[in-house]
Amino acid sequence: MRRVIVLSVAVTAVALGVSACGGGGDPSGASSSNSTGATAASSSSSTSTSTSSSSSSSSVSSSSSSSSSSSSSSSSSSSSSSSSTSVTANVATAEVDGGPPGVSTVNALYVTLTVCAPGSATHCQTIPDIQVDTGSFGLRIISSVLSRSLAAVLPVETSSGTPVAECVQWADGYSWGPVVTADIQIAGQTSGEGESAAGVPVQIIGAANYSTVPSSCTDTGAHGEEDTVAAFGANGILGVGPFVQDCGLGCASSVISGTYYTCRTPRTCASSEATMAQQVSNPIAFFAVDDNGLIIELPSTPAAGAPTVTGSLVFGIGTQANNTLGSATVLRASPGYGTITTVFPAGTSGSTPLTGSYLDTGSNGYFFADANLPACSGNTGFYCPTSTQTLSATLESCTSTSLGCSTTPGTTALNVTFRVVDADTLNGLDTAFDDLAGSLPSSFTTPAGGVFDWGLPFFFGQRVYVAIACASDSGVSDCAAGAPFFAITH
């Protein structure tokens, strides 16, 4: 889920774009997205209640000079993937590296993918610096990144012949644009290799001809419309959370304000239902074989941080020899929100189970409430303890109610320890930190039951699985038993 936080540190203030995201979507239509980050949590539209979960950008101003941008600009290509991806057909390289040129982010995970006009091998474009977000659902691309030739041949989704557009209301702002259909390829190195998804609904954010934003879309968030690479901190966002559609049956069966629209003209749009087939959707569910989830593999980072981190996205769970669960601890997620339970602090009498917790690569830090941790003076929304703090928590499987989690202890639990450092002393030359943490905004109430946002720092040094819920209409052919769930191997 998307939220923008501004961290400013003494010496040379370096704006490092940071992201925070998280959320859930309910294929049954009663989903609610989760978002947290420091000052504002935001989400990609993942719920039938129109709260969305997605990546949030935060700026962290660190001492020292700005982090370098290692990503190249998007390029038009008829090949199926960039040369930076892994050769293994179901494995793609993912990097924490500071983001696109001109953008400096912290703890944002990026991948390169290729977008093509449906059925075409020539109208294609390889796009780097797409943020990976386990807290939202579907691919969204900043309009300015697309070549004119490709943008011209991507067909717009329609409802009874009328174009469909979507509003994504993040906690810190909103994104608006039409929904188109595209083919997507990721992983592999030559045409025909890797993972391919055909006919996927994709949102184009900030399309110039859709410049009139409905008032029901613009009424939330302090940062306004986030429709440029600079504002977003990425060329787009790839939502790979534990559901397929970003709104589910809720939007398919009723009109939910601030989500989907039909547009008689690009400047005349009205709130509307959106069928499951019209909704922006998780591309993984469209893969031929490895369609039931993915694994995020990232190495550990040094205590002081790292300039870059390179890891992998492994597609599928139990579909190939390189994606078996093995001895991973499986934490069942709620069927409505994709949430689990966190008991924090661990082992403390009277600790309240936080039943709206989630694992979210789109968040740039751990985000949780702790009155014992002092707030930063420079980096509003982040914690700045006088010395490094080592904390502990227990992650539990969701004991499901109809949609969310009850406070009954889960049948599976995982004890974790993590560190929190003074965010005002971050090294501006680094882009990856496993000890950055912040507070939840006082206004953050979604989902109900209390939230602990386990952002990207949680993923360093672990193998984290995200299994997609397999409703009968999800399109997932090889459902992982017990999905939706998260699983962790240390």
C-alpha positions as a printed Julia matrix, in Angstrom:
490×3 Matrix{Float64}:
   0.0     0.0     0.0
   1.29    3.37   -0.93
   2.29    6.05    1.58
   4.73    8.88    1.28
   6.95    9.76    4.2
   9.52   12.46    4.22
  12.66   11.75    6.16
  15.11   14.52    6.47
  18.44   14.19    8.1
  21.15   16.62    9.01
  24.12   17.37    6.81
  23.25   17.1     3.13
  19.54   16.43    2.93
  19.1    13.7     0.38
  15.58   12.78   -0.63
  15.48    9.03   -0.88
  12.16    7.86   -2.24
  10.75    5.22    0.04
   7.71    3.1    -0.28
   5.19    1.7     2.08
   2.41   -0.5     1.07
   0.25   -3.33    2.16
  -3.24   -4.56    2.03
  -5.71   -7.17    1.19
  -8.27   -7.82   -1.43
 -11.24  -10.07   -1.13
 -12.21  -12.21   -4.03
 -15.57  -12.5    -2.33
 -15.99   -8.78   -2.44
 -15.62   -7.82    1.19
 -12.03   -6.94    1.18
 -10.26   -4.06    2.75
  -6.79   -2.96    1.96
  -4.2    -2.25    4.56
  -1.76    0.51    4.31
   0.74    1.89    6.62
   3.88    3.82    6.44
   5.08    6.72    8.35
   3.06    9.77    7.75
   0.53    8.42    5.42
  -0.29    4.92    4.51
  -1.55    4.2     1.15
  -2.93    1.34   -0.65
  -3.64    0.19   -4.07
  -7.3    -0.33   -4.62
  -7.58   -3.83   -3.36
 -10.84   -3.95   -1.62
 -14.47   -3.95   -2.16
 -14.77   -1.24    0.39
 -12.56    0.86   -1.83
  -9.7     1.18    0.58
  -6.69    0.18   -1.42
  -3.29   -1.15   -0.66
  -0.18   -0.41   -2.54
   3.25    0.9    -2.38
   3.95    4.08   -0.59
   6.78    6.34   -1.37
   8.6     8.04    1.37
  11.44   10.37    1.16
  14.26    9.77    3.53
  16.73   12.49    3.78
  19.97   11.02    4.95
  23.3    12.37    5.86
  25.93   12.16    3.14
  25.36   12.32   -0.53
  22.47   10.97   -2.47
  22.21    7.38   -3.46
  22.98    6.63   -7.04
  20.31    5.58   -9.43
  21.27    2.36  -11.08
  18.2     1.9   -13.19
  18.07    2.78  -16.8
  15.13    4.44  -18.42
  12.48    2.3   -20.01
  13.21    1.27  -23.54
  11.08    0.15  -26.42
  11.82   -3.42  -27.32
  10.34   -6.35  -29.11
  12.29   -8.76  -27.0
  10.54  -10.45  -24.14
  12.68   -9.3   -21.26
  15.66   -7.24  -20.29
  19.15   -8.68  -20.05
  19.17   -8.09  -16.3
  16.69  -10.86  -15.58
  17.69  -14.34  -14.51
  17.99  -17.17  -17.02
  15.8   -19.5   -15.0
  12.37  -19.48  -16.6
  10.45  -18.83  -13.38
  13.01  -16.57  -11.68
  13.42  -12.83  -12.18
  16.07  -10.6   -10.67
  14.78   -8.03   -8.17
  16.85   -5.15   -6.83
  16.85   -2.52   -4.11
  18.92    0.16   -5.81
  17.52    3.67   -5.44
  15.02    3.61   -8.28
  14.7     5.31  -11.67
  17.03    8.08  -12.82
  16.28   11.27  -10.94
  14.61    9.41   -8.08
  16.31    8.31   -4.86
  14.42    5.72   -2.84
  15.1     3.69    0.29
  13.96    0.09    0.76
  12.06   -0.08   -2.53
  12.23   -3.37   -4.45
  12.24   -3.17   -8.26
  11.91   -5.58  -11.15
  12.06   -5.31  -14.94
   9.24   -6.6   -17.12
   8.03   -6.38  -20.71
   4.61   -5.09  -21.78
   3.17   -5.89  -25.21
   0.0    -5.14  -27.11
  -2.25   -8.23  -26.87
  -1.0   -10.93  -29.21
   1.89   -8.86  -30.53
   5.58   -9.7   -30.63
   6.58   -6.34  -32.1
   4.56   -3.73  -30.21
   6.45   -4.3   -26.96
   8.42   -2.3   -24.41
  10.79   -3.43  -21.68
  10.31   -1.33  -18.56
  12.73   -1.34  -15.59
  12.15    0.02  -12.08
   8.69   -1.41  -11.52
   8.18   -1.62   -7.78
   7.24   -5.02   -6.36
   4.37   -4.83   -3.89
   2.94   -7.77   -1.95
   0.28   -5.44   -0.53
  -1.59   -4.69   -3.75
  -2.86   -6.46   -6.84
  -2.11   -5.84  -10.48
   0.23   -3.86  -12.72
   0.04   -0.06  -12.9
   2.35    1.91  -15.18
   3.08    5.62  -15.2
   1.8     6.96  -18.52
   4.93    8.98  -19.32
   7.03    5.8   -19.24
   5.17    4.18  -22.13
   6.32    4.78  -25.68
   3.76    6.52  -27.85
   3.72    3.61  -30.25
   2.85    1.09  -27.55
   0.35    3.34  -25.76
  -1.5     3.81  -29.05
  -2.16    0.07  -29.5
  -3.13   -0.98  -25.96
  -6.91   -1.51  -26.08
  -8.94    0.16  -23.33
 -11.16   -2.1   -21.23
 -14.83   -1.34  -21.88
 -18.16   -1.93  -20.18
 -20.99   -2.15  -22.72
 -18.73   -0.3   -25.12
 -17.81    2.45  -22.64
 -14.16    2.78  -21.52
 -13.31    1.79  -17.94
 -11.05    3.84  -15.65
  -9.94    3.4   -12.05
  -9.11    5.52   -9.04
  -6.56    4.16   -6.59
  -6.83    6.01   -3.29
  -3.57    5.62   -1.41
  -3.27    6.86    2.14
  -1.06    9.69    0.98
  -2.77   10.59   -2.28
  -4.4     9.01   -5.29
  -3.72    7.73   -8.8
  -6.13    7.93  -11.71
  -6.22    6.54  -15.21
  -7.78    4.17  -17.72
  -7.67    0.38  -17.6
  -6.17   -1.25  -20.69
  -5.43   -4.81  -21.76
  -1.83   -5.96  -22.23
   0.39   -9.01  -22.4
   3.11   -9.14  -19.76
   6.36  -11.08  -19.66
   8.82  -11.37  -16.81
  11.89  -13.58  -16.24
  13.78  -15.44  -18.95
  16.12  -13.76  -21.42
  14.77  -14.38  -24.89
  11.37  -14.34  -26.5
   9.35  -17.38  -25.49
  11.21  -17.9   -22.2
  10.11  -16.78  -18.78
   6.61  -16.22  -17.46
   3.95  -14.82  -19.78
   0.52  -13.45  -18.94
  -1.86  -12.7   -21.79
  -4.8   -10.31  -21.8
  -4.19   -8.79  -18.36
  -6.13   -5.68  -17.24
  -3.51   -3.0   -16.43
  -3.95    0.57  -15.2
  -2.21    3.47  -16.95
  -1.61    6.18  -14.33
  -1.67    9.82  -15.34
  -2.8     9.39  -18.97
  -2.83   12.87  -20.49
  -6.25   12.5   -22.1
  -7.77   11.5   -18.74
  -6.83   14.78  -17.08
 -10.23   15.45  -15.47
 -10.27   13.45  -12.23
 -13.66   12.73  -10.62
 -14.2    14.53   -7.3
 -14.84   11.2    -5.56
 -11.29   10.18   -6.48
  -9.5    13.32   -5.31
 -10.96   13.69   -1.84
  -8.29   11.77    0.11
  -4.57   12.03    0.72
  -2.3    14.91    1.56
  -0.05   14.65   -1.48
  -2.58   14.89   -4.26
  -2.35   13.05   -7.55
   0.64   10.71   -7.83
   0.93   10.31  -11.57
   4.6    10.93  -12.38
   7.74    8.88  -11.89
   9.09   11.51   -9.5
   5.94   11.5    -7.36
   5.6     7.72   -7.43
   9.25    6.79   -6.96
   8.99    4.13   -9.66
   8.01    3.6   -13.29
   5.04    1.63  -12.06
   3.99   -0.9    -9.46
   3.49   -4.67   -9.72
   0.96   -5.83   -7.15
   1.6    -9.5    -6.31
  -0.42   -9.82   -3.11
  -2.48  -12.89   -2.11
  -5.52  -12.16   -4.3
  -6.16  -11.87   -8.03
  -8.47   -8.92   -8.59
  -7.88   -5.6    -6.85
 -11.47   -5.15   -5.71
 -13.25   -8.47   -6.11
 -16.94   -9.23   -6.09
 -17.67   -6.05   -4.17
 -16.96   -3.9    -7.23
 -18.45   -6.52   -9.54
 -21.81   -6.51   -7.77
 -22.21   -2.88   -6.69
 -21.02    0.66   -7.36
 -18.33    1.64   -4.85
 -17.46    5.3    -4.89
 -13.83    6.14   -5.57
 -12.91    2.88   -7.33
 -14.08    2.04  -10.86
 -15.66    4.34  -13.42
 -17.06    4.25  -16.93
 -16.14    7.21  -19.12
 -18.39    8.38  -21.99
 -15.44   10.61  -22.84
 -12.02   10.67  -21.11
 -13.22   13.76  -19.23
 -16.74   12.58  -18.39
 -16.61    9.65  -15.98
 -19.13    8.22  -13.5
 -18.76    5.62  -10.74
 -19.58    2.16  -11.98
 -19.42   -1.54  -11.29
 -16.51   -3.5   -12.76
 -16.71   -7.17  -13.56
 -13.97   -9.46  -12.33
 -12.61   -9.64  -15.88
 -12.42   -5.84  -16.14
 -10.59   -5.29  -12.86
  -6.84   -4.66  -12.62
  -5.45   -8.09  -11.75
  -2.39   -9.87  -10.42
  -0.5   -11.07  -13.54
   0.81  -14.17  -11.76
  -2.67  -15.7   -11.9
  -2.43  -15.54  -15.72
   0.77  -17.61  -15.96
   0.43  -21.01  -17.58
   1.95  -23.08  -14.75
   3.48  -21.02  -11.95
   0.22  -19.18  -11.31
  -0.45  -19.7    -7.59
   1.97  -17.28   -5.94
   5.61  -16.33   -5.66
   8.65  -16.32   -3.41
  10.69  -13.21   -2.56
  14.32  -14.07   -1.86
  16.59  -11.3    -0.55
  20.0   -11.59    1.14
  20.72  -10.09    4.53
  21.99   -6.51    4.76
  24.84   -5.24    6.94
  23.82   -3.45   10.12
  24.88   -0.11    8.64
  22.9    -0.63    5.43
  23.85   -1.52    1.85
  24.15    0.57   -1.33
  22.23   -2.05   -3.32
  20.71   -5.47   -2.74
  20.04   -8.05   -5.45
  17.61  -10.89   -4.95
  15.01  -12.9    -6.83
  11.33  -13.35   -7.47
  10.59  -17.05   -7.88
   7.18  -17.67   -9.42
   4.91  -20.51   -8.37
   4.66  -22.48   -5.13
   5.13  -26.24   -5.34
   5.03  -26.17   -9.13
   8.75  -26.69   -9.78
  11.8   -28.0    -7.96
  12.94  -24.48   -7.01
   9.71  -23.35   -5.34
   8.73  -26.09   -2.93
   7.61  -25.09    0.57
  10.02  -27.44    2.31
  10.31  -26.57    5.99
   8.86  -23.07    5.68
   6.55  -21.9     8.45
   3.1   -21.4     6.89
   0.92  -18.59    8.24
  -2.65  -18.74    6.95
  -4.04  -15.33    5.98
  -7.6   -14.08    6.36
  -9.9   -14.83    3.42
 -11.18  -11.26    3.24
  -8.12   -9.09    3.84
  -5.04  -11.28    3.39
  -3.96  -10.47    6.94
  -2.29  -12.42    9.74
  -1.97  -11.81   13.48
   0.99  -10.22   15.25
   1.45  -10.37   19.02
   3.64   -7.44   20.01
   5.62   -7.26   22.16
   6.14  -11.01   22.21
   5.87  -12.8    25.53
   4.46   -9.77   27.34
   1.42  -10.27   29.51
  -1.52   -8.34   28.14
  -0.11   -7.87   24.64
  -2.93   -7.24   22.2
  -3.12   -9.48   19.14
  -2.91   -7.22   16.09
  -5.22   -9.13   13.77
  -4.84   -6.77   10.8
  -1.12   -7.37   10.23
   0.5    -8.14    6.89
   3.78   -8.73    5.05
   4.37   -5.94    2.59
   7.33   -5.34    0.27
   5.73   -2.03   -0.67
   6.39   -0.55    2.77
   9.85    0.82    3.32
  10.02    0.01    7.02
   8.36   -1.75    9.91
   5.3     0.31   10.9
   3.69   -0.22   14.27
   2.65    1.61   17.41
   5.11    1.72   20.32
   4.91    4.5    22.87
   8.37    3.57   24.2
  10.15    4.53   20.97
  10.85    8.25   20.49
   9.8     9.93   17.27
  12.41   11.49   15.01
  12.88   15.24   15.06
  13.9    15.37   11.42
  12.13   12.39    9.87
   8.53   12.79   10.88
   6.72    9.49   11.25
   9.84    7.41   11.89
  11.4     6.23   15.14
  14.73    7.57   16.4
  15.79    5.66   19.54
  18.95    6.91   21.24
  20.48    3.44   20.84
  19.67    0.46   18.65
  16.64   -1.41   19.99
  16.15   -5.15   19.57
  12.46   -6.05   19.72
  10.51   -9.27   19.42
   7.09  -10.27   18.15
   5.14  -13.4    17.35
   3.5   -13.88   13.96
   0.49  -16.19   14.01
  -1.76  -17.79   11.43
  -5.09  -16.07   11.09
  -7.92  -17.72   12.97
 -10.54  -16.63   10.48
 -13.81  -14.94   11.09
 -16.0   -14.47    8.03
 -13.47  -12.06    6.53
 -10.73  -11.11    8.98
  -8.9   -12.68   11.93
 -10.19  -13.28   15.44
  -8.07  -12.8    18.58
  -7.96  -16.57   19.13
  -4.3   -17.66   18.92
  -3.35  -19.13   15.56
  -2.39  -22.77   15.15
   1.0   -21.84   13.69
   3.34  -19.23   15.15
   6.72  -17.77   14.27
   8.82  -15.83   16.79
  10.86  -13.03   15.25
  13.33  -10.44   16.49
  14.13   -7.2    14.68
  16.13   -4.05   15.23
  15.14   -0.38   15.16
  17.74    2.37   14.71
  17.74    6.16   14.66
  16.3     7.03   11.23
  17.92   10.47   11.38
  21.37    8.89   11.1
  20.89    6.81    7.95
  23.78    6.74    5.51
  22.73    8.62    2.39
  24.93    6.42    0.2
  22.84    3.34    1.01
  19.4     2.33   -0.23
  18.74   -0.87    1.77
  18.24   -1.0     5.55
  16.85   -3.82    7.69
  16.27   -1.67   10.76
  14.13    1.28    9.61
  10.84    1.62   11.48
   8.07    4.14   11.97
   4.78    4.76   13.67
   1.29    4.2    12.38
  -0.69    7.35   11.6
  -3.38    8.02   14.2
  -6.01    7.96   11.47
  -5.06    4.48   10.29
  -7.86    2.06   11.11
  -7.94   -0.38    8.19
  -8.25   -3.25    8.6
  -9.93   -3.42   11.99
  -8.18   -5.29   14.77
  -4.87   -3.45   14.96
  -2.03   -3.37   12.46
   1.63   -4.32   12.31
   3.05   -3.63    8.87
   5.99   -5.94    8.22
   7.62   -3.95    5.42
  10.63   -4.67    3.24
  13.13   -4.86    6.15
  11.37   -8.07    7.21
  12.18   -9.69    3.85
  15.96   -9.25    4.04
  17.73  -12.54    4.79
  14.6   -14.64    4.33
  12.62  -16.58    1.76
   9.03  -15.32    1.93
   6.18  -17.03    0.07
   2.92  -15.34   -0.94
   0.17  -17.8    -1.95
  -2.78  -16.48   -3.95
  -6.31  -17.25   -2.8
  -7.94  -19.78   -5.09
 -11.61  -19.04   -5.38
 -13.38  -21.01   -8.1
 -13.44  -17.92  -10.3
  -9.83  -16.85   -9.6
  -8.37  -18.49  -12.7
  -5.59  -20.08  -10.64
  -5.13  -23.6   -12.0
  -2.75  -25.1    -9.44
  -3.96  -23.79   -6.1
  -1.55  -23.97   -3.15
  -3.38  -25.85   -0.39
  -4.58  -23.51    2.33
  -4.15  -20.3     0.32
  -4.16  -17.44    0.92
  -1.09  -17.69    3.1
   2.39  -16.38    3.74
   5.28  -18.7     4.5
   8.75  -17.92    5.8
  12.07  -19.74    5.66
  14.93  -18.13    7.57
